[in-house]
């Protein structure tokens, strides 16, 4: 478990979900009340993931690691992230800064280790091209938002036929588009499936409202309002027959399902979902940024994808799998 940035307590929560935890130490030392709350709602003897264990921990601020290791039964706190190479089977990059993930992931990709990268995997085209080029060369790189696995979303997806043809999906997130827009998008994506065609951003004071067009005919609205924490995970789905409203609240179950999916991938060698979907989602995140920078101009996903393919081909120069083939999977 590698890395921790302000506002993101995944080393506390993800390590606890995998290893189990000491509730007294967690209550005394964890600085994220929400984590204490949702972990505390689960039977203590059920909080762990069979077949996996977090054995090594590194945090950007060295002072933050010892209490996490104590609470979550992590045996080794290392001085530097690369110290885990040769001692672990896989790594989790547990930071949500998409502009810094290539730097963090590179040593482990080059060492041949499977890497799970916290959302968003990349928030710019050059870094997305690096990850895609590495996948084409056989690197085992994975990324997702826990909203892909949200029980509320999965329940609705199983009943989508009741709504008729989709016409509008709205999925809300707090915080910034760059860091948390992927949560809103991944929930919507679980409902619509792939096929995003264009993106347009209306910049507001204190947030953004991103609208995307889907090939199936639905409009998808993805508001990211920085201070609207109480509305995080509010989702509206409107079809020709009826509509549904839901609110994501089952945080522990979503995070656990996300981590179990990664462990299953390590054990079986099969991706939990196509990497092509992760790439498309990152293109939507990047398009949202580009549209905002362009004063709200519409950004075509196809054009952005073509630019991405060209960067990857130049970087790989014929080495590894054709990126077009990989993205058709």
TITOR-577498 format. One record per atom (N, C-alpha, C): residue number from 1; chain; x, y, z. Coordinates in steps of 0.1 Angstrom, whole numbers, plus 5000, padded with zeros to 4 digits. Layout:
// residues N
NUM:A:X:Y:Z
...
This chain:
// residues 329
1:A:5009:4988:5000
1:A:5000:5000:5000
1:A:5009:5012:5000
2:A:5009:5020:4989
2:A:5019:5030:4987
2:A:5013:5044:4984
3:A:5016:5053:4993
3:A:5012:5067:4991
3:A:5000:5072:4998
4:A:5000:5084:5003
4:A:4988:5090:5009
4:A:4989:5105:5007
5:A:4979:5111:5002
5:A:4979:5126:5000
5:A:4967:5131:5008
6:A:4968:5144:5012
6:A:4957:5150:5020
6:A:4943:5148:5014
7:A:4934:5145:5023
7:A:4920:5143:5019
7:A:4917:5129:5014
8:A:4926:5120:5014
8:A:4924:5106:5009
8:A:4930:5096:5019
9:A:4921:5089:5026
9:A:4925:5080:5036
9:A:4926:5066:5032
10:A:4927:5063:5019
10:A:4927:5049:5015
10:A:4937:5039:5022
11:A:4949:5044:5025
11:A:4958:5034:5032
11:A:4951:5030:5046
12:A:4944:5038:5052
12:A:4937:5034:5064
12:A:4926:5024:5061
13:A:4917:5028:5051
13:A:4905:5020:5049
13:A:4908:5007:5041
14:A:4915:5009:5030
14:A:4917:4997:5021
14:A:4926:4986:5029
15:A:4936:4991:5036
15:A:4944:4981:5044
15:A:4935:4974:5054
16:A:4926:4981:5061
16:A:4917:4975:5070
16:A:4908:4965:5064
17:A:4902:4969:5052
17:A:4893:4960:5045
17:A:4900:4947:5042
18:A:4912:4947:5038
18:A:4920:4935:5034
18:A:4924:4927:5046
19:A:4930:4934:5056
19:A:4937:4927:5067
19:A:4928:4925:5079
20:A:4918:4933:5080
20:A:4911:4934:5093
20:A:4918:4946:5101
21:A:4913:4949:5113
21:A:4918:4961:5120
21:A:4915:4960:5134
22:A:4922:4968:5142
22:A:4920:4970:5156
22:A:4911:4982:5158
23:A:4899:4980:5162
23:A:4889:4991:5163
23:A:4893:5002:5173
24:A:4900:4998:5184
24:A:4904:5008:5194
24:A:4915:5017:5189
25:A:4925:5011:5182
25:A:4936:5019:5176
25:A:4930:5028:5165
26:A:4921:5022:5157
26:A:4915:5030:5146
26:A:4908:5042:5152
27:A:4899:5040:5162
27:A:4892:5051:5168
27:A:4901:5061:5174
28:A:4912:5057:5179
28:A:4921:5067:5186
28:A:4930:5074:5177
29:A:4933:5068:5165
29:A:4944:5074:5157
29:A:4940:5078:5143
30:A:4929:5072:5137
30:A:4925:5075:5124
30:A:4919:5089:5124
31:A:4923:5098:5114
31:A:4918:5111:5113
31:A:4907:5113:5103
32:A:4901:5102:5099
32:A:4890:5102:5089
32:A:4878:5096:5096
33:A:4869:5104:5102
33:A:4857:5098:5109
33:A:4848:5090:5100
34:A:4847:5093:5087
34:A:4839:5085:5079
34:A:4843:5071:5077
35:A:4857:5069:5077
35:A:4862:5055:5076
35:A:4859:5048:5089
36:A:4861:5054:5101
36:A:4857:5047:5113
36:A:4843:5043:5113
37:A:4834:5052:5108
37:A:4820:5050:5108
37:A:4816:5038:5100
38:A:4820:5037:5087
38:A:4816:5027:5078
38:A:4823:5013:5081
39:A:4835:5014:5086
39:A:4841:5001:5091
39:A:4834:4996:5103
40:A:4830:5005:5112
40:A:4823:5001:5124
40:A:4809:4995:5122
41:A:4804:4997:5111
41:A:4790:4992:5108
41:A:4791:4977:5104
42:A:4803:4972:5102
42:A:4805:4958:5097
42:A:4809:4949:5109
43:A:4804:4936:5109
43:A:4809:4927:5119
43:A:4824:4926:5119
44:A:4831:4928:5130
44:A:4845:4929:5130
44:A:4852:4917:5124
45:A:4847:4905:5127
45:A:4853:4893:5122
45:A:4851:4890:5107
46:A:4843:4899:5100
46:A:4841:4897:5086
46:A:4849:4907:5078
47:A:4856:4916:5085
47:A:4864:4927:5077
47:A:4877:4922:5074
48:A:4878:4915:5063
48:A:4891:4911:5057
48:A:4888:4905:5043
49:A:4898:4903:5035
49:A:4897:4897:5022
49:A:4905:4884:5022
50:A:4899:4873:5020
50:A:4905:4860:5020
50:A:4915:4859:5008
51:A:4927:4854:5011
51:A:4937:4851:5001
51:A:4946:4863:4998
52:A:4945:4874:5006
52:A:4954:4885:5003
52:A:4957:4892:5017
53:A:4968:4899:5017
53:A:4973:4906:5029
53:A:4982:4918:5025
54:A:4979:4929:5031
54:A:4988:4941:5030
54:A:5000:4939:5039
55:A:5011:4937:5034
55:A:5023:4934:5042
55:A:5033:4946:5044
56:A:5032:4955:5034
56:A:5042:4966:5034
56:A:5034:4979:5032
57:A:5039:4990:5038
57:A:5032:5003:5038
57:A:5043:5014:5036
58:A:5039:5024:5028
58:A:5047:5036:5027
58:A:5038:5048:5025
59:A:5040:5058:5032
59:A:5032:5071:5030
59:A:5041:5082:5028
60:A:5036:5092:5020
60:A:5044:5104:5016
60:A:5050:5111:5029
61:A:5042:5112:5039
61:A:5046:5118:5052
61:A:5050:5106:5061
62:A:5062:5103:5064
62:A:5066:5092:5071
62:A:5059:5090:5085
63:A:5055:5101:5091
63:A:5049:5101:5104
63:A:5035:5095:5103
64:A:5029:5094:5091
64:A:5015:5089:5090
64:A:5015:5074:5089
65:A:5026:5067:5086
65:A:5026:5053:5084
65:A:5024:5045:5097
66:A:5032:5047:5108
66:A:5031:5039:5119
66:A:5017:5037:5125
67:A:5009:5047:5127
67:A:4996:5044:5132
67:A:4987:5036:5123
68:A:4988:5038:5110
68:A:4981:5029:5101
68:A:4985:5015:5102
69:A:4998:5013:5102
69:A:5004:4999:5103
69:A:4999:4992:5116
70:A:4998:5000:5127
70:A:4994:4995:5140
70:A:4979:4991:5139
71:A:4971:5000:5134
71:A:4956:4997:5133
71:A:4953:4986:5124
72:A:4960:4985:5113
72:A:4956:4975:5102
72:A:4965:4963:5101
73:A:4973:4961:5111
73:A:4981:4948:5112
73:A:4991:4947:5100
74:A:4998:4958:5096
74:A:5007:4958:5085
74:A:5021:4956:5091
75:A:5028:4945:5087
75:A:5041:4941:5093
75:A:5052:4951:5091
76:A:5053:4957:5079
76:A:5065:4964:5075
76:A:5061:4978:5070
77:A:5068:4988:5076
77:A:5067:5002:5071
77:A:5081:5005:5065
78:A:5081:5008:5052
78:A:5093:5010:5045
78:A:5097:5024:5043
79:A:5110:5027:5041
79:A:5115:5040:5040
79:A:5112:5047:5027
80:A:5111:5039:5016
80:A:5108:5044:5003
80:A:5099:5034:4996
81:A:5091:5038:4986
81:A:5082:5029:4980
81:A:5088:5018:4972
82:A:5100:5021:4966
82:A:5107:5010:4958
82:A:5113:4999:4967
83:A:5113:5001:4980
83:A:5118:4991:4989
83:A:5110:4979:4989
84:A:5097:4979:4984
84:A:5088:4968:4984
84:A:5091:4958:4972
85:A:5099:4963:4962
85:A:5101:4954:4951
85:A:5110:4942:4955
86:A:5105:4931:4951
86:A:5111:4918:4955
86:A:5105:4912:4968
87:A:5096:4920:4975
87:A:5090:4915:4987
87:A:5075:4913:4986
88:A:5069:4918:4976
88:A:5055:4918:4975
88:A:5051:4912:4961
89:A:5038:4908:4960
89:A:5033:4902:4947
89:A:5027:4913:4938
90:A:5022:4924:4944
90:A:5016:4934:4937
90:A:5016:4947:4945
91:A:5013:4958:4939
91:A:5012:4971:4947
91:A:5000:4978:4944
92:A:4995:4986:4954
92:A:4984:4995:4952
92:A:4989:5009:4954
93:A:4988:5017:4943
93:A:4991:5032:4944
93:A:4978:5038:4950
94:A:4979:5042:4963
94:A:4967:5046:4970
94:A:4965:5061:4971
95:A:4968:5068:4960
95:A:4966:5083:4959
95:A:4957:5086:4948
96:A:4950:5097:4949
96:A:4940:5101:4939
96:A:4944:5113:4931
97:A:4956:5115:4929
97:A:4961:5126:4921
97:A:4965:5121:4907
98:A:4956:5122:4897
98:A:4958:5116:4884
98:A:4970:5122:4876
99:A:4975:5134:4880
99:A:4986:5140:4873
99:A:5000:5134:4878
100:A:4999:5126:4889
100:A:5012:5121:4895
100:A:5013:5106:4895
101:A:5004:5099:4888
101:A:5004:5085:4889
101:A:5015:5078:4881
102:A:5019:5084:4870
102:A:5029:5078:4862
102:A:5042:5077:4870
103:A:5046:5088:4877
103:A:5058:5089:4885
103:A:5057:5078:4896
104:A:5046:5076:4902
104:A:5045:5067:4913
104:A:5045:5052:4908
105:A:5038:5050:4897
105:A:5037:5036:4892
105:A:5049:5031:4884
106:A:5056:5040:4878
106:A:5067:5036:4869
106:A:5077:5025:4874
107:A:5082:5027:4886
107:A:5092:5017:4891
107:A:5086:5003:4892
108:A:5074:5002:4895
108:A:5068:4989:4897
108:A:5063:4982:4884
109:A:5059:4991:4875
109:A:5056:4986:4861
109:A:5069:4981:4855
110:A:5080:4988:4856
110:A:5093:4984:4851
110:A:5098:4972:4858
111:A:5094:4970:4870
111:A:5099:4958:4877
111:A:5090:4945:4874
112:A:5079:4948:4867
112:A:5071:4936:4863
112:A:5060:4933:4873
113:A:5058:4942:4883
113:A:5047:4939:4893
113:A:5034:4944:4888
114:A:5023:4936:4891
114:A:5010:4942:4889
114:A:5007:4954:4897
115:A:5000:4964:4892
115:A:4998:4976:4898
115:A:4984:4980:4898
116:A:4977:4983:4909
116:A:4964:4989:4909
116:A:4966:5004:4912
117:A:4961:5012:4904
117:A:4962:5027:4905
117:A:4949:5033:4909
118:A:4949:5040:4920
118:A:4936:5046:4925
118:A:4931:5056:4914
119:A:4918:5058:4915
119:A:4912:5067:4905
119:A:4916:5082:4907
120:A:4916:5090:4896
120:A:4916:5086:4883
120:A:4930:5081:4879
121:A:4931:5071:4870
121:A:4944:5066:4866
121:A:4953:5078:4860
122:A:4947:5086:4852
122:A:4955:5097:4846
122:A:4945:5108:4842
123:A:4949:5121:4844
123:A:4940:5132:4840
123:A:4946:5140:4829
124:A:4955:5135:4821
124:A:4960:5142:4810
124:A:4965:5131:4799
125:A:4965:5136:4787
125:A:4967:5126:4776
125:A:4981:5120:4776
126:A:4991:5127:4779
126:A:5005:5122:4779
126:A:5006:5110:4789
127:A:5000:5112:4801
127:A:5001:5102:4811
127:A:4992:5090:4807
128:A:4981:5092:4802
128:A:4972:5081:4797
128:A:4979:5073:4787
129:A:4986:5080:4778
129:A:4994:5073:4767
129:A:5005:5064:4773
130:A:5011:5069:4784
130:A:5021:5061:4791
130:A:5015:5048:4796
131:A:5004:5049:4803
131:A:4998:5037:4808
131:A:4993:5027:4797
132:A:4987:5033:4787
132:A:4983:5024:4776
132:A:4994:5018:4768
133:A:5005:5025:4766
133:A:5017:5019:4760
133:A:5022:5008:4768
134:A:5023:5010:4781
134:A:5028:4999:4790
134:A:5019:4987:4790
135:A:5006:4989:4789
135:A:4997:4978:4788
135:A:4999:4970:4775
136:A:5001:4978:4764
136:A:5004:4971:4751
136:A:5017:4963:4752
137:A:5026:4966:4761
137:A:5038:4959:4762
137:A:5037:4948:4772
138:A:5025:4946:4778
138:A:5022:4935:4787
138:A:5022:4938:4801
139:A:5023:4951:4805
139:A:5022:4954:4819
139:A:5008:4952:4825
140:A:5008:4948:4837
140:A:4995:4945:4844
140:A:4991:4957:4852
141:A:4983:4966:4846
141:A:4979:4978:4852
141:A:4964:4978:4853
142:A:4959:4982:4865
142:A:4944:4982:4867
142:A:4940:4995:4874
143:A:4928:4999:4872
143:A:4923:5011:4879
143:A:4908:5011:4878
144:A:4902:5017:4888
144:A:4887:5018:4888
144:A:4883:5027:4899
145:A:4871:5032:4899
145:A:4864:5038:4910
145:A:4856:5028:4917
146:A:4854:5029:4930
146:A:4846:5019:4937
146:A:4831:5020:4933
147:A:4827:5031:4927
147:A:4813:5033:4922
147:A:4809:5023:4912
148:A:4819:5017:4905
148:A:4816:5006:4895
148:A:4810:4995:4902
149:A:4813:4993:4915
149:A:4809:4981:4923
149:A:4798:4985:4933
150:A:4793:4997:4933
150:A:4783:5001:4943
150:A:4771:4992:4942
151:A:4766:4987:4953
151:A:4754:4978:4953
151:A:4742:4985:4947
152:A:4740:4998:4951
152:A:4729:5005:4946
152:A:4729:5006:4931
153:A:4741:5008:4925
153:A:4742:5009:4910
153:A:4740:4996:4904
154:A:4746:4985:4909
154:A:4744:4972:4904
154:A:4730:4967:4904
155:A:4723:4971:4915
155:A:4709:4967:4916
155:A:4700:4974:4905
156:A:4703:4986:4902
156:A:4696:4993:4892
156:A:4699:4988:4878
157:A:4712:4985:4876
157:A:4716:4980:4863
157:A:4709:4967:4860
158:A:4706:4959:4870
158:A:4699:4946:4867
158:A:4685:4948:4864
159:A:4679:4960:4866
159:A:4665:4963:4863
159:A:4664:4974:4852
160:A:4674:4977:4845
160:A:4674:4988:4835
160:A:4662:4986:4825
161:A:4659:4974:4821
161:A:4649:4972:4811
161:A:4635:4978:4816
162:A:4633:4979:4829
162:A:4621:4985:4834
162:A:4619:5000:4830
163:A:4631:5006:4828
163:A:4630:5021:4825
163:A:4628:5024:4811
164:A:4628:5014:4802
164:A:4627:5017:4788
164:A:4640:5022:4782
165:A:4640:5029:4772
165:A:4653:5034:4766
165:A:4658:5046:4774
166:A:4671:5046:4777
166:A:4677:5056:4785
166:A:4677:5070:4777
167:A:4673:5080:4784
167:A:4674:5094:4778
167:A:4682:5103:4786
168:A:4684:5101:4799
168:A:4692:5111:4807
168:A:4697:5104:4820
169:A:4709:5106:4823
169:A:4715:5101:4835
169:A:4723:5113:4841
170:A:4720:5115:4854
170:A:4728:5125:4862
170:A:4734:5118:4874
171:A:4747:5120:4875
171:A:4755:5114:4886
171:A:4764:5125:4892
172:A:4762:5127:4905
172:A:4768:5139:4912
172:A:4780:5135:4921
173:A:4790:5144:4921
173:A:4801:5142:4930
173:A:4804:5155:4937
174:A:4810:5154:4949
174:A:4816:5166:4955
174:A:4831:5166:4950
175:A:4838:5176:4955
175:A:4852:5179:4952
175:A:4854:5182:4937
176:A:4866:5181:4933
176:A:4869:5186:4919
176:A:4867:5176:4909
177:A:4865:5181:4896
177:A:4863:5172:4885
177:A:4876:5163:4883
178:A:4888:5169:4885
178:A:4900:5162:4883
178:A:4901:5150:4892
179:A:4898:5152:4905
179:A:4900:5141:4915
179:A:4888:5132:4917
180:A:4876:5138:4916
180:A:4864:5130:4919
180:A:4854:5128:4908
181:A:4857:5135:4897
181:A:4848:5133:4885
181:A:4846:5118:4881
182:A:4857:5110:4883
182:A:4857:5096:4879
182:A:4846:5089:4887
183:A:4844:5093:4900
183:A:4833:5086:4908
183:A:4819:5088:4901
184:A:4816:5101:4897
184:A:4804:5103:4891
184:A:4803:5096:4877
185:A:4814:5096:4870
185:A:4814:5090:4857
185:A:4813:5075:4858
186:A:4820:5068:4867
186:A:4820:5054:4868
186:A:4806:5049:4872
187:A:4799:5056:4880
187:A:4785:5052:4884
187:A:4776:5053:4871
188:A:4778:5064:4864
188:A:4770:5065:4852
188:A:4774:5055:4841
189:A:4786:5052:4840
189:A:4792:5043:4830
189:A:4786:5028:4833
190:A:4785:5025:4846
190:A:4780:5012:4849
190:A:4765:5010:4844
191:A:4758:5022:4843
191:A:4745:5021:4838
191:A:4744:5022:4823
192:A:4752:5031:4817
192:A:4751:5033:4802
192:A:4759:5024:4794
193:A:4770:5019:4800
193:A:4780:5011:4792
193:A:4789:5020:4784
194:A:4799:5015:4777
194:A:4808:5023:4769
194:A:4800:5030:4757
195:A:4807:5039:4751
195:A:4801:5046:4739
195:A:4800:5061:4740
196:A:4809:5067:4748
196:A:4808:5082:4750
196:A:4814:5089:4738
197:A:4807:5099:4733
197:A:4811:5105:4720
197:A:4816:5119:4721
198:A:4811:5127:4730
198:A:4816:5141:4732
198:A:4814:5145:4746
199:A:4821:5156:4750
199:A:4820:5162:4763
199:A:4820:5177:4762
200:A:4813:5183:4771
200:A:4812:5198:4772
200:A:4811:5202:4786
201:A:4819:5211:4791
201:A:4820:5216:4804
201:A:4815:5230:4806
202:A:4806:5232:4816
202:A:4802:5245:4820
202:A:4809:5248:4833
203:A:4818:5257:4833
203:A:4826:5260:4845
203:A:4818:5269:4854
204:A:4817:5266:4867
204:A:4809:5274:4877
204:A:4819:5279:4887
205:A:4815:5288:4895
205:A:4823:5292:4907
205:A:4822:5281:4917
206:A:4832:5274:4920
206:A:4832:5263:4930
206:A:4828:5250:4924
207:A:4830:5248:4911
207:A:4827:5235:4905
207:A:4826:5235:4890
208:A:4822:5224:4885
208:A:4819:5222:4870
208:A:4807:5213:4868
209:A:4800:5216:4857
209:A:4789:5207:4853
209:A:4793:5202:4839
210:A:4796:5189:4839
210:A:4801:5183:4826
210:A:4790:5175:4820
211:A:4787:5177:4807
211:A:4777:5170:4800
211:A:4784:5161:4789
212:A:4780:5149:4788
212:A:4785:5140:4778
212:A:4774:5134:4770
213:A:4777:5131:4757
213:A:4768:5125:4748
213:A:4772:5110:4746
214:A:4762:5101:4747
214:A:4764:5087:4745
214:A:4758:5082:4732
215:A:4765:5072:4726
215:A:4760:5067:4713
215:A:4746:5061:4714
216:A:4742:5057:4726
216:A:4729:5051:4728
216:A:4718:5061:4728
217:A:4721:5074:4728
217:A:4711:5084:4728
217:A:4709:5091:4741
218:A:4715:5087:4752
218:A:4713:5093:4765
218:A:4723:5105:4766
219:A:4718:5115:4773
219:A:4726:5126:4777
219:A:4730:5123:4792
220:A:4743:5125:4795
220:A:4748:5122:4808
220:A:4754:5135:4814
221:A:4748:5139:4826
221:A:4753:5151:4833
221:A:4761:5147:4845
222:A:4773:5152:4846
222:A:4782:5149:4857
222:A:4786:5161:4865
223:A:4778:5166:4874
223:A:4782:5178:4882
223:A:4793:5174:4892
224:A:4803:5183:4893
224:A:4813:5181:4904
224:A:4814:5195:4911
225:A:4807:5195:4922
225:A:4805:5208:4930
225:A:4814:5206:4943
226:A:4823:5214:4944
226:A:4834:5212:4954
226:A:4829:5210:4968
227:A:4820:5218:4973
227:A:4816:5217:4987
227:A:4803:5210:4990
228:A:4797:5203:4980
228:A:4784:5196:4982
228:A:4786:5182:4987
229:A:4793:5180:4998
229:A:4796:5167:5003
229:A:4784:5159:5006
230:A:4773:5165:5011
230:A:4762:5157:5014
230:A:4754:5152:5002
231:A:4757:5157:4990
231:A:4750:5152:4978
231:A:4759:5142:4970
232:A:4771:5139:4975
232:A:4779:5129:4968
232:A:4772:5116:4966
233:A:4772:5111:4953
233:A:4766:5098:4950
233:A:4751:5099:4947
234:A:4746:5111:4945
234:A:4732:5112:4941
234:A:4730:5109:4926
235:A:4722:5100:4922
235:A:4721:5096:4908
235:A:4706:5096:4904
236:A:4704:5101:4892
236:A:4690:5101:4886
236:A:4692:5094:4872
237:A:4683:5085:4870
237:A:4683:5078:4857
237:A:4669:5079:4851
238:A:4668:5085:4839
238:A:4655:5087:4833
238:A:4654:5079:4820
239:A:4643:5072:4818
239:A:4641:5064:4806
239:A:4628:5068:4800
240:A:4625:5062:4788
240:A:4612:5064:4782
240:A:4600:5059:4789
241:A:4603:5049:4798
241:A:4592:5043:4805
241:A:4590:5048:4819
242:A:4601:5050:4827
242:A:4600:5055:4840
242:A:4614:5060:4844
243:A:4615:5065:4857
243:A:4628:5069:4861
243:A:4631:5064:4875
244:A:4644:5064:4879
244:A:4648:5059:4892
244:A:4657:5069:4898
245:A:4657:5071:4911
245:A:4666:5079:4919
245:A:4673:5070:4929
246:A:4686:5072:4931
246:A:4693:5065:4941
246:A:4704:5073:4947
247:A:4709:5069:4958
247:A:4719:5076:4965
247:A:4730:5066:4970
248:A:4742:5067:4966
248:A:4753:5058:4970
248:A:4756:5060:4985
249:A:4754:5050:4993
249:A:4758:5051:5007
249:A:4765:5039:5012
250:A:4766:5028:5005
250:A:4771:5015:5010
250:A:4786:5015:5006
251:A:4794:5024:5013
251:A:4808:5026:5009
251:A:4816:5014:5012
252:A:4815:5007:5023
252:A:4823:4996:5026
252:A:4821:4985:5016
253:A:4809:4982:5012
253:A:4806:4971:5003
253:A:4812:4974:4989
254:A:4811:4987:4985
254:A:4817:4990:4972
254:A:4832:4989:4972
255:A:4839:4994:4983
255:A:4853:4993:4984
255:A:4858:4979:4984
256:A:4851:4971:4992
256:A:4855:4957:4994
256:A:4853:4950:4980
257:A:4842:4952:4973
257:A:4841:4945:4960
257:A:4852:4950:4950
258:A:4856:4962:4951
258:A:4866:4967:4942
258:A:4880:4960:4945
259:A:4883:4958:4958
259:A:4895:4952:4962
259:A:4895:4937:4959
260:A:4883:4931:4962
260:A:4882:4916:4958
260:A:4884:4914:4943
261:A:4879:4923:4935
261:A:4880:4922:4921
261:A:4895:4923:4917
262:A:4903:4931:4923
262:A:4917:4932:4921
262:A:4924:4919:4925
263:A:4921:4914:4937
263:A:4927:4902:4941
263:A:4923:4890:4932
264:A:4911:4890:4928
264:A:4907:4879:4918
264:A:4915:4880:4905
265:A:4917:4892:4901
265:A:4925:4894:4888
265:A:4939:4889:4890
266:A:4945:4892:4902
266:A:4959:4887:4905
266:A:4959:4871:4905
267:A:4948:4865:4911
267:A:4948:4851:4912
267:A:4945:4844:4899
268:A:4937:4850:4891
268:A:4932:4843:4879
268:A:4939:4848:4866
269:A:4945:4860:4866
269:A:4950:4866:4854
269:A:4940:4872:4845
270:A:4928:4872:4849
270:A:4917:4878:4840
270:A:4913:4891:4846
271:A:4912:4901:4837
271:A:4908:4915:4841
271:A:4894:4914:4846
272:A:4891:4922:4856
272:A:4877:4923:4862
272:A:4868:4931:4852
273:A:4874:4940:4844
273:A:4867:4947:4833
273:A:4877:4951:4823
274:A:4872:4953:4810
274:A:4881:4956:4800
274:A:4889:4969:4802
275:A:4902:4969:4800
275:A:4910:4981:4801
275:A:4906:4992:4792
276:A:4900:4988:4781
276:A:4894:4997:4771
276:A:4884:5007:4778
277:A:4877:5001:4788
277:A:4867:5010:4795
277:A:4874:5020:4803
278:A:4885:5016:4810
278:A:4892:5025:4818
278:A:4898:5036:4809
279:A:4903:5033:4797
279:A:4908:5043:4788
279:A:4897:5053:4784
280:A:4886:5047:4780
280:A:4875:5056:4776
280:A:4871:5066:4787
281:A:4870:5061:4800
281:A:4867:5069:4811
281:A:4877:5080:4813
282:A:4890:5077:4812
282:A:4900:5087:4813
282:A:4899:5098:4802
283:A:4895:5093:4790
283:A:4893:5103:4779
283:A:4882:5113:4782
284:A:4872:5108:4789
284:A:4861:5117:4793
284:A:4866:5127:4803
285:A:4874:5122:4813
285:A:4879:5131:4823
285:A:4888:5142:4817
286:A:4896:5137:4808
286:A:4905:5147:4801
286:A:4897:5156:4792
287:A:4887:5151:4785
287:A:4879:5160:4776
287:A:4872:5170:4785
288:A:4868:5167:4797
288:A:4861:5177:4806
288:A:4871:5188:4809
289:A:4883:5185:4812
289:A:4893:5195:4815
289:A:4896:5204:4802
290:A:4897:5197:4791
290:A:4900:5204:4778
290:A:4888:5214:4775
291:A:4876:5209:4776
291:A:4865:5217:4773
291:A:4864:5230:4782
292:A:4867:5228:4795
292:A:4867:5239:4804
292:A:4878:5249:4800
293:A:4890:5244:4797
293:A:4901:5253:4793
293:A:4898:5260:4780
294:A:4889:5254:4772
294:A:4885:5260:4759
294:A:4873:5268:4760
295:A:4869:5272:4772
295:A:4857:5281:4774
295:A:4844:5274:4772
296:A:4844:5261:4773
296:A:4831:5253:4772
296:A:4829:5247:4758
297:A:4839:5247:4750
297:A:4838:5241:4736
297:A:4836:5226:4738
298:A:4828:5221:4728
298:A:4826:5206:4728
298:A:4839:5199:4724
299:A:4842:5188:4731
299:A:4854:5180:4727
299:A:4849:5167:4723
300:A:4854:5163:4711
300:A:4850:5150:4706
300:A:4859:5139:4711
301:A:4853:5128:4717
301:A:4861:5118:4722
301:A:4869:5110:4711
302:A:4863:5109:4700
302:A:4870:5102:4689
302:A:4883:5109:4685
303:A:4883:5122:4684
303:A:4895:5130:4681
303:A:4905:5129:4691
304:A:4901:5129:4704
304:A:4910:5127:4715
304:A:4916:5113:4715
305:A:4908:5104:4712
305:A:4913:5090:4711
305:A:4923:5088:4700
306:A:4921:5095:4688
306:A:4931:5094:4677
306:A:4944:5100:4681
307:A:4943:5111:4689
307:A:4956:5117:4693
307:A:4963:5108:4703
308:A:4956:5101:4712
308:A:4961:5092:4721
308:A:4968:5080:4714
309:A:4961:5075:4704
309:A:4967:5064:4696
309:A:4980:5067:4689
310:A:4981:5080:4684
310:A:4993:5084:4678
310:A:5005:5085:4687
311:A:5002:5090:4699
311:A:5013:5091:4710
311:A:5018:5077:4713
312:A:5008:5068:4715
312:A:5012:5054:4719
312:A:5020:5048:4708
313:A:5016:5049:4696
313:A:5024:5043:4684
313:A:5038:5049:4683
314:A:5039:5062:4686
314:A:5053:5068:4685
314:A:5061:5062:4697
315:A:5055:5061:4708
315:A:5063:5057:4720
315:A:5067:5042:4718
316:A:5058:5034:4713
316:A:5061:5019:4713
316:A:5068:5015:4700
317:A:5067:5024:4689
317:A:5074:5021:4677
317:A:5073:5007:4672
318:A:5061:5001:4672
318:A:5058:4988:4668
318:A:5060:4977:4678
319:A:5065:4981:4690
319:A:5067:4971:4700
319:A:5054:4968:4708
320:A:5052:4955:4711
320:A:5040:4951:4718
320:A:5027:4951:4710
321:A:5016:4950:4717
321:A:5003:4948:4711
321:A:4999:4961:4705
322:A:4992:4960:4693
322:A:4986:4972:4687
322:A:4975:4978:4697
323:A:4977:4991:4700
323:A:4967:4997:4709
323:A:4952:4996:4704
324:A:4951:4997:4691
324:A:4937:4995:4686
324:A:4931:4982:4689
325:A:4939:4971:4688
325:A:4935:4958:4692
325:A:4931:4957:4707
326:A:4940:4963:4715
326:A:4937:4962:4729
326:A:4924:4969:4733
327:A:4922:4981:4726
327:A:4910:4988:4730
327:A:4897:4982:4723
328:A:4899:4972:4715
328:A:4887:4965:4710
328:A:4882:4954:4719
329:A:4890:4951:4729
329:A:4887:4940:4738
329:A:4875:4943:4746
